[in-house]
């Protein structure tokens, strides 16, 4: 049973990566409303069955969000996400049946089902609420959460060994992970507000190290796409603020991740994950810069999303690898004390 459990987790992990990256491609290709209802396409199972309605919408607005190619992109994403949901339900069912065996994590698997259900609701609201930035960004974060939880389940199922590190290293790891999550949220906010080209030069923005920006309207959560809370068009200054904060976030998150990777690469026990993290950070920074220099080609923009997903996977692996007991904690446990731990509660 555990062999099947591990295989389904790996398949689900790979499929989640595909769903996250393809979802970004759908959004960047302006196909998020390719089928303007949910869960079907004009109430049909496939765009082919809804061809008459799709062509009618396209003839009414050839430059609008509905067309046959866009409808297929949107529905393929939904098919993949539905298949992933079924696999995750299977993971939870097997985990509960095998709950007495080493490597099973029934509570985490059950929580993952809850996350997937909420992620499905966010997918529905993305369409029915017409791509509101807050909903679309939350949908991106939900996908990354599913990816991270599956990675953790895989590490647990395969019983990957952990190493002992100092509390300071753990604190740095969690600070870097937190900064990464914030940076992904900022990146999602850039993408969902179409602010990726608000600054077309690099490393400055509009030729300035601190460009003229409207931060007050840039980060209002409850508003329509492209609008201020008062219903006015979002200004270039607001889009500049969104873009510039993402660059500042990249400096902070990149610095913390680089410091962690450098420290890990200097120890034999953690050198592999340190080198992997360093490579993932450098790759993601290069893709981000290239998106600005080459004016956001679709494939490169989707690759930037894939780079963020790779960083999530690597950081989950780093967090797992570093969650072994330190010598001080091991001694405390030997004497029956309860030491302070920087590991997340579910790893205790």
PLY file of the C-alpha trace (Angstrom):
ply
format ascii 1.0
element vertex 348
property float x
property float y
property float z
element edge 347
property int vertex1
property int vertex2
end_header
0.00 0.00 0.00
2.82 2.41 0.84
4.39 1.80 -2.58
1.15 2.91 -4.26
0.89 5.85 -1.84
4.37 7.10 -2.72
3.81 6.70 -6.46
0.54 8.64 -6.41
2.19 11.43 -4.43
5.01 11.72 -7.00
2.54 11.73 -9.91
0.41 14.33 -8.13
3.46 16.47 -7.43
4.47 16.47 -11.10
0.89 17.17 -12.19
0.64 20.06 -9.73
3.74 21.61 -11.23
2.14 21.33 -14.67
-1.15 22.81 -13.42
0.57 25.76 -11.72
2.71 26.64 -14.74
-0.07 26.03 -17.27
-2.42 28.15 -15.15
0.07 31.01 -15.39
0.27 30.48 -19.14
-3.53 30.64 -19.41
-3.63 33.91 -17.49
-0.72 35.45 -19.42
-2.31 34.40 -22.73
-5.42 36.36 -21.68
-7.46 33.15 -21.70
-8.66 33.26 -18.09
-12.19 34.04 -19.29
-12.00 31.86 -22.40
-15.04 30.10 -20.97
-16.98 32.76 -19.06
-18.86 30.28 -16.83
-17.81 27.47 -14.49
-17.17 24.52 -14.32
-18.15 23.86 -17.95
-17.95 26.03 -21.05
-21.31 27.64 -21.72
-22.74 24.75 -19.74
-21.04 22.15 -21.95
-18.30 19.66 -21.15
-15.98 20.76 -23.96
-15.51 23.92 -26.07
-16.36 21.86 -29.16
-19.84 21.26 -27.78
-20.15 25.00 -27.10
-18.75 26.05 -30.49
-21.86 28.01 -31.51
-21.86 30.18 -28.37
-18.08 30.69 -28.51
-18.13 31.77 -32.17
-21.04 34.10 -31.48
-19.12 35.75 -28.63
-16.01 35.99 -30.80
-17.90 37.60 -33.70
-19.37 40.17 -31.30
-15.89 41.03 -29.97
-12.95 39.54 -31.93
-10.48 41.08 -29.47
-12.38 40.01 -26.38
-11.60 37.23 -23.91
-13.63 34.51 -25.68
-12.40 32.51 -28.66
-12.05 28.83 -29.46
-8.26 28.68 -28.76
-8.70 30.55 -25.47
-11.63 28.35 -24.47
-9.55 25.22 -25.00
-6.65 26.62 -22.97
-8.99 27.41 -20.09
-10.75 24.04 -20.20
-7.51 22.04 -20.44
-6.40 23.78 -17.27
-9.69 22.79 -15.60
-9.38 19.17 -16.78
-5.85 18.93 -15.37
-6.91 20.52 -12.08
-9.87 18.13 -11.78
-7.61 15.13 -12.33
-5.25 16.45 -9.68
-8.14 16.81 -7.24
-9.07 13.15 -7.70
-5.47 12.04 -7.12
-5.28 14.06 -3.91
-8.50 12.49 -2.63
-6.90 9.10 -3.33
-3.78 10.15 -1.40
-5.89 11.11 1.62
-7.86 7.85 1.49
-4.71 5.71 1.32
-3.01 7.76 4.03
-5.88 7.09 6.43
-5.91 3.39 5.62
-2.12 3.22 6.16
-2.07 5.58 9.14
-0.21 3.10 11.31
2.67 2.71 8.87
5.86 4.75 8.84
5.80 7.54 6.30
2.04 8.00 6.19
0.71 11.43 7.14
-3.09 11.17 7.33
-3.66 14.52 9.03
-1.57 16.44 6.49
-3.18 14.51 3.60
-6.63 15.37 4.95
-5.64 19.03 5.28
-4.43 18.93 1.67
-7.91 17.88 0.53
-9.31 20.95 2.30
-6.78 23.19 0.56
-7.70 21.70 -2.82
-11.42 22.25 -2.21
-10.75 25.90 -1.35
-8.47 26.17 -4.39
-11.34 24.93 -6.55
-13.58 27.65 -5.12
-10.92 30.25 -5.90
-10.80 28.92 -9.46
-14.56 29.36 -9.74
-14.44 32.88 -8.28
-11.62 33.78 -10.64
-14.09 33.33 -13.50
-17.37 34.43 -11.91
-15.82 37.56 -10.33
-14.09 38.48 -13.61
-10.42 38.11 -12.70
-10.36 40.25 -9.58
-6.66 40.66 -8.71
-7.09 39.55 -5.09
-8.83 36.31 -6.13
-6.36 35.51 -8.92
-3.38 36.15 -6.64
-4.92 33.97 -3.93
-5.46 31.27 -6.56
-1.74 31.39 -7.41
-0.77 31.14 -3.74
-3.20 28.23 -3.34
-1.50 26.37 -6.16
1.90 26.92 -4.57
0.50 25.70 -1.23
-0.72 22.48 -2.83
2.69 22.04 -4.45
4.50 22.58 -1.15
2.26 20.22 0.82
2.69 17.47 -1.76
6.45 17.94 -1.64
6.33 17.61 2.15
4.20 14.44 1.87
6.72 12.99 -0.60
9.64 13.69 1.73
7.72 12.14 4.61
6.64 9.10 2.58
10.16 8.41 1.33
11.53 9.09 4.83
14.27 11.38 3.56
16.87 11.76 6.34
17.28 15.02 8.24
20.40 16.70 9.59
21.22 18.61 12.75
21.75 22.35 12.37
21.96 25.30 14.71
18.82 27.25 15.71
20.24 30.27 13.87
20.30 28.34 10.60
16.70 27.31 11.10
15.68 30.89 11.79
17.43 32.01 8.60
15.70 29.23 6.66
12.24 30.23 7.87
12.97 33.94 7.29
14.03 33.10 3.72
10.96 30.92 3.18
8.67 33.66 4.49
10.32 36.23 2.22
9.87 33.85 -0.72
6.14 33.51 -0.02
5.75 37.30 0.18
7.71 37.69 -3.04
5.50 35.15 -4.84
2.45 37.09 -3.65
3.99 40.31 -4.99
4.76 38.57 -8.27
1.18 37.37 -8.50
-0.01 40.91 -7.83
2.22 42.18 -10.66
0.89 39.57 -13.06
-2.79 39.89 -12.18
-2.63 43.68 -12.48
-0.69 43.48 -15.77
2.10 45.59 -14.30
5.04 43.51 -15.55
5.96 46.15 -18.15
5.22 49.21 -16.01
9.01 49.59 -15.81
10.69 48.86 -19.13
14.28 49.62 -18.11
16.61 47.81 -15.73
17.96 48.18 -13.07
16.28 51.57 -12.80
12.59 52.27 -13.48
11.74 55.20 -15.77
15.39 56.17 -15.39
15.10 56.55 -11.61
16.13 54.54 -8.56
12.93 55.66 -6.83
10.33 56.27 -9.54
7.19 58.36 -9.18
4.62 55.86 -7.91
1.12 55.72 -6.41
1.41 53.24 -3.55
-1.97 54.24 -2.07
-3.98 52.77 -4.95
-1.51 50.06 -5.95
-2.21 47.69 -3.07
-5.93 48.05 -2.43
-7.10 44.44 -2.21
-10.84 44.83 -2.82
-11.23 46.34 -6.30
-11.93 45.43 -9.89
-9.21 44.58 -12.40
-7.55 47.74 -13.69
-9.59 50.00 -11.43
-9.07 51.95 -8.23
-11.50 51.35 -5.33
-13.38 54.44 -6.54
-13.86 52.92 -10.00
-11.30 55.03 -11.84
-8.69 53.57 -14.18
-5.53 52.45 -12.40
-2.78 54.95 -13.25
0.70 54.23 -14.59
2.05 55.46 -11.25
0.03 52.77 -9.43
1.27 50.08 -11.82
4.81 51.39 -11.33
4.41 51.03 -7.56
3.32 47.41 -7.96
6.24 46.59 -10.25
8.85 48.44 -8.18
7.81 46.75 -4.93
8.27 43.39 -6.64
11.82 44.37 -7.53
12.53 45.47 -3.96
11.04 42.20 -2.73
13.34 40.32 -5.10
16.36 42.00 -3.49
15.23 41.07 0.02
14.09 37.51 -0.73
17.03 36.89 -3.05
19.48 38.13 -0.42
18.06 35.88 2.30
17.89 32.86 0.01
21.43 33.47 -1.23
22.73 33.78 2.35
21.01 30.52 3.29
22.29 28.73 0.18
25.84 29.95 0.78
25.80 28.79 4.39
24.36 25.38 3.51
26.84 24.83 0.68
29.75 25.19 3.12
28.73 22.10 5.12
29.19 18.62 3.68
25.87 17.35 5.06
23.83 20.17 3.51
25.97 21.00 0.47
23.64 19.34 -2.11
20.56 21.31 -1.05
22.65 24.47 -0.71
23.99 24.20 -4.25
20.50 23.37 -5.56
19.02 26.39 -3.80
21.77 28.65 -5.08
21.17 27.50 -8.65
17.39 27.98 -8.34
17.81 31.52 -6.95
20.25 32.60 -9.67
18.06 31.09 -12.40
14.93 32.86 -11.14
16.68 36.22 -10.89
18.02 35.84 -14.45
14.55 34.99 -15.78
13.05 37.98 -13.98
15.60 40.38 -15.46
15.17 38.82 -18.92
11.42 39.39 -18.76
12.04 43.14 -18.42
14.80 43.33 -21.03
12.89 41.29 -23.66
9.47 42.87 -22.92
7.78 39.85 -21.37
7.57 37.14 -24.06
4.88 34.64 -23.11
7.16 31.62 -22.72
9.61 33.55 -20.55
6.82 34.90 -18.34
5.53 31.35 -17.82
9.10 30.24 -17.07
9.28 32.86 -14.31
6.25 31.23 -12.71
7.92 27.84 -13.07
11.02 29.25 -11.39
8.94 30.35 -8.41
7.44 26.86 -8.17
10.94 25.36 -8.28
12.02 27.61 -5.41
9.03 26.47 -3.36
9.97 22.84 -3.94
13.60 23.45 -3.05
12.73 25.41 0.10
10.33 22.70 1.28
13.19 20.26 0.82
15.59 22.55 2.68
13.13 22.99 5.56
12.66 19.24 5.83
16.39 18.55 5.61
17.16 21.07 8.37
14.49 19.84 10.77
16.68 17.33 12.60
17.42 17.88 16.27
20.47 19.98 17.14
22.98 18.58 19.66
21.56 20.85 22.38
18.00 19.70 21.64
19.05 16.05 21.51
20.68 16.40 24.93
17.58 18.11 26.28
15.38 15.28 25.04
17.72 12.75 26.60
17.13 14.43 29.97
13.39 14.58 29.44
13.22 18.32 28.73
11.09 19.91 26.00
13.44 22.08 23.95
12.48 25.06 21.85
12.01 24.04 18.23
11.97 26.13 15.07
10.36 23.35 13.02
6.70 23.67 11.97
4.23 21.91 14.28
3.47 19.08 11.86
7.15 18.08 11.78
7.44 17.80 15.56
0 1
1 2
2 3
3 4
4 5
5 6
6 7
7 8
8 9
9 10
10 11
11 12
12 13
13 14
14 15
15 16
16 17
17 18
18 19
19 20
20 21
21 22
22 23
23 24
24 25
25 26
26 27
27 28
28 29
29 30
30 31
31 32
32 33
33 34
34 35
35 36
36 37
37 38
38 39
39 40
40 41
41 42
42 43
43 44
44 45
45 46
46 47
47 48
48 49
49 50
50 51
51 52
52 53
53 54
54 55
55 56
56 57
57 58
58 59
59 60
60 61
61 62
62 63
63 64
64 65
65 66
66 67
67 68
68 69
69 70
70 71
71 72
72 73
73 74
74 75
75 76
76 77
77 78
78 79
79 80
80 81
81 82
82 83
83 84
84 85
85 86
86 87
87 88
88 89
89 90
90 91
91 92
92 93
93 94
94 95
95 96
96 97
97 98
98 99
99 100
100 101
101 102
102 103
103 104
104 105
105 106
106 107
107 108
108 109
109 110
110 111
111 112
112 113
113 114
114 115
115 116
116 117
117 118
118 119
119 120
120 121
121 122
122 123
123 124
124 125
125 126
126 127
127 128
128 129
129 130
130 131
131 132
132 133
133 134
134 135
135 136
136 137
137 138
138 139
139 140
140 141
141 142
142 143
143 144
144 145
145 146
146 147
147 148
148 149
149 150
150 151
151 152
152 153
153 154
154 155
155 156
156 157
157 158
158 159
159 160
160 161
161 162
162 163
163 164
164 165
165 166
166 167
167 168
168 169
169 170
170 171
171 172
172 173
173 174
174 175
175 176
176 177
177 178
178 179
179 180
180 181
181 182
182 183
183 184
184 185
185 186
186 187
187 188
188 189
189 190
190 191
191 192
192 193
193 194
194 195
195 196
196 197
197 198
198 199
199 200
200 201
201 202
202 203
203 204
204 205
205 206
206 207
207 208
208 209
209 210
210 211
211 212
212 213
213 214
214 215
215 216
216 217
217 218
218 219
219 220
220 221
221 222
222 223
223 224
224 225
225 226
226 227
227 228
228 229
229 230
230 231
231 232
232 233
233 234
234 235
235 236
236 237
237 238
238 239
239 240
240 241
241 242
242 243
243 244
244 245
245 246
246 247
247 248
248 249
249 250
250 251
251 252
252 253
253 254
254 255
255 256
256 257
257 258
258 259
259 260
260 261
261 262
262 263
263 264
264 265
265 266
266 267
267 268
268 269
269 270
270 271
271 272
272 273
273 274
274 275
275 276
276 277
277 278
278 279
279 280
280 281
281 282
282 283
283 284
284 285
285 286
286 287
287 288
288 289
289 290
290 291
291 292
292 293
293 294
294 295
295 296
296 297
297 298
298 299
299 300
300 301
301 302
302 303
303 304
304 305
305 306
306 307
307 308
308 309
309 310
310 311
311 312
312 313
313 314
314 315
315 316
316 317
317 318
318 319
319 320
320 321
321 322
322 323
323 324
324 325
325 326
326 327
327 328
328 329
329 330
330 331
331 332
332 333
333 334
334 335
335 336
336 337
337 338
338 339
339 340
340 341
341 342
342 343
343 344
344 345
345 346
346 347
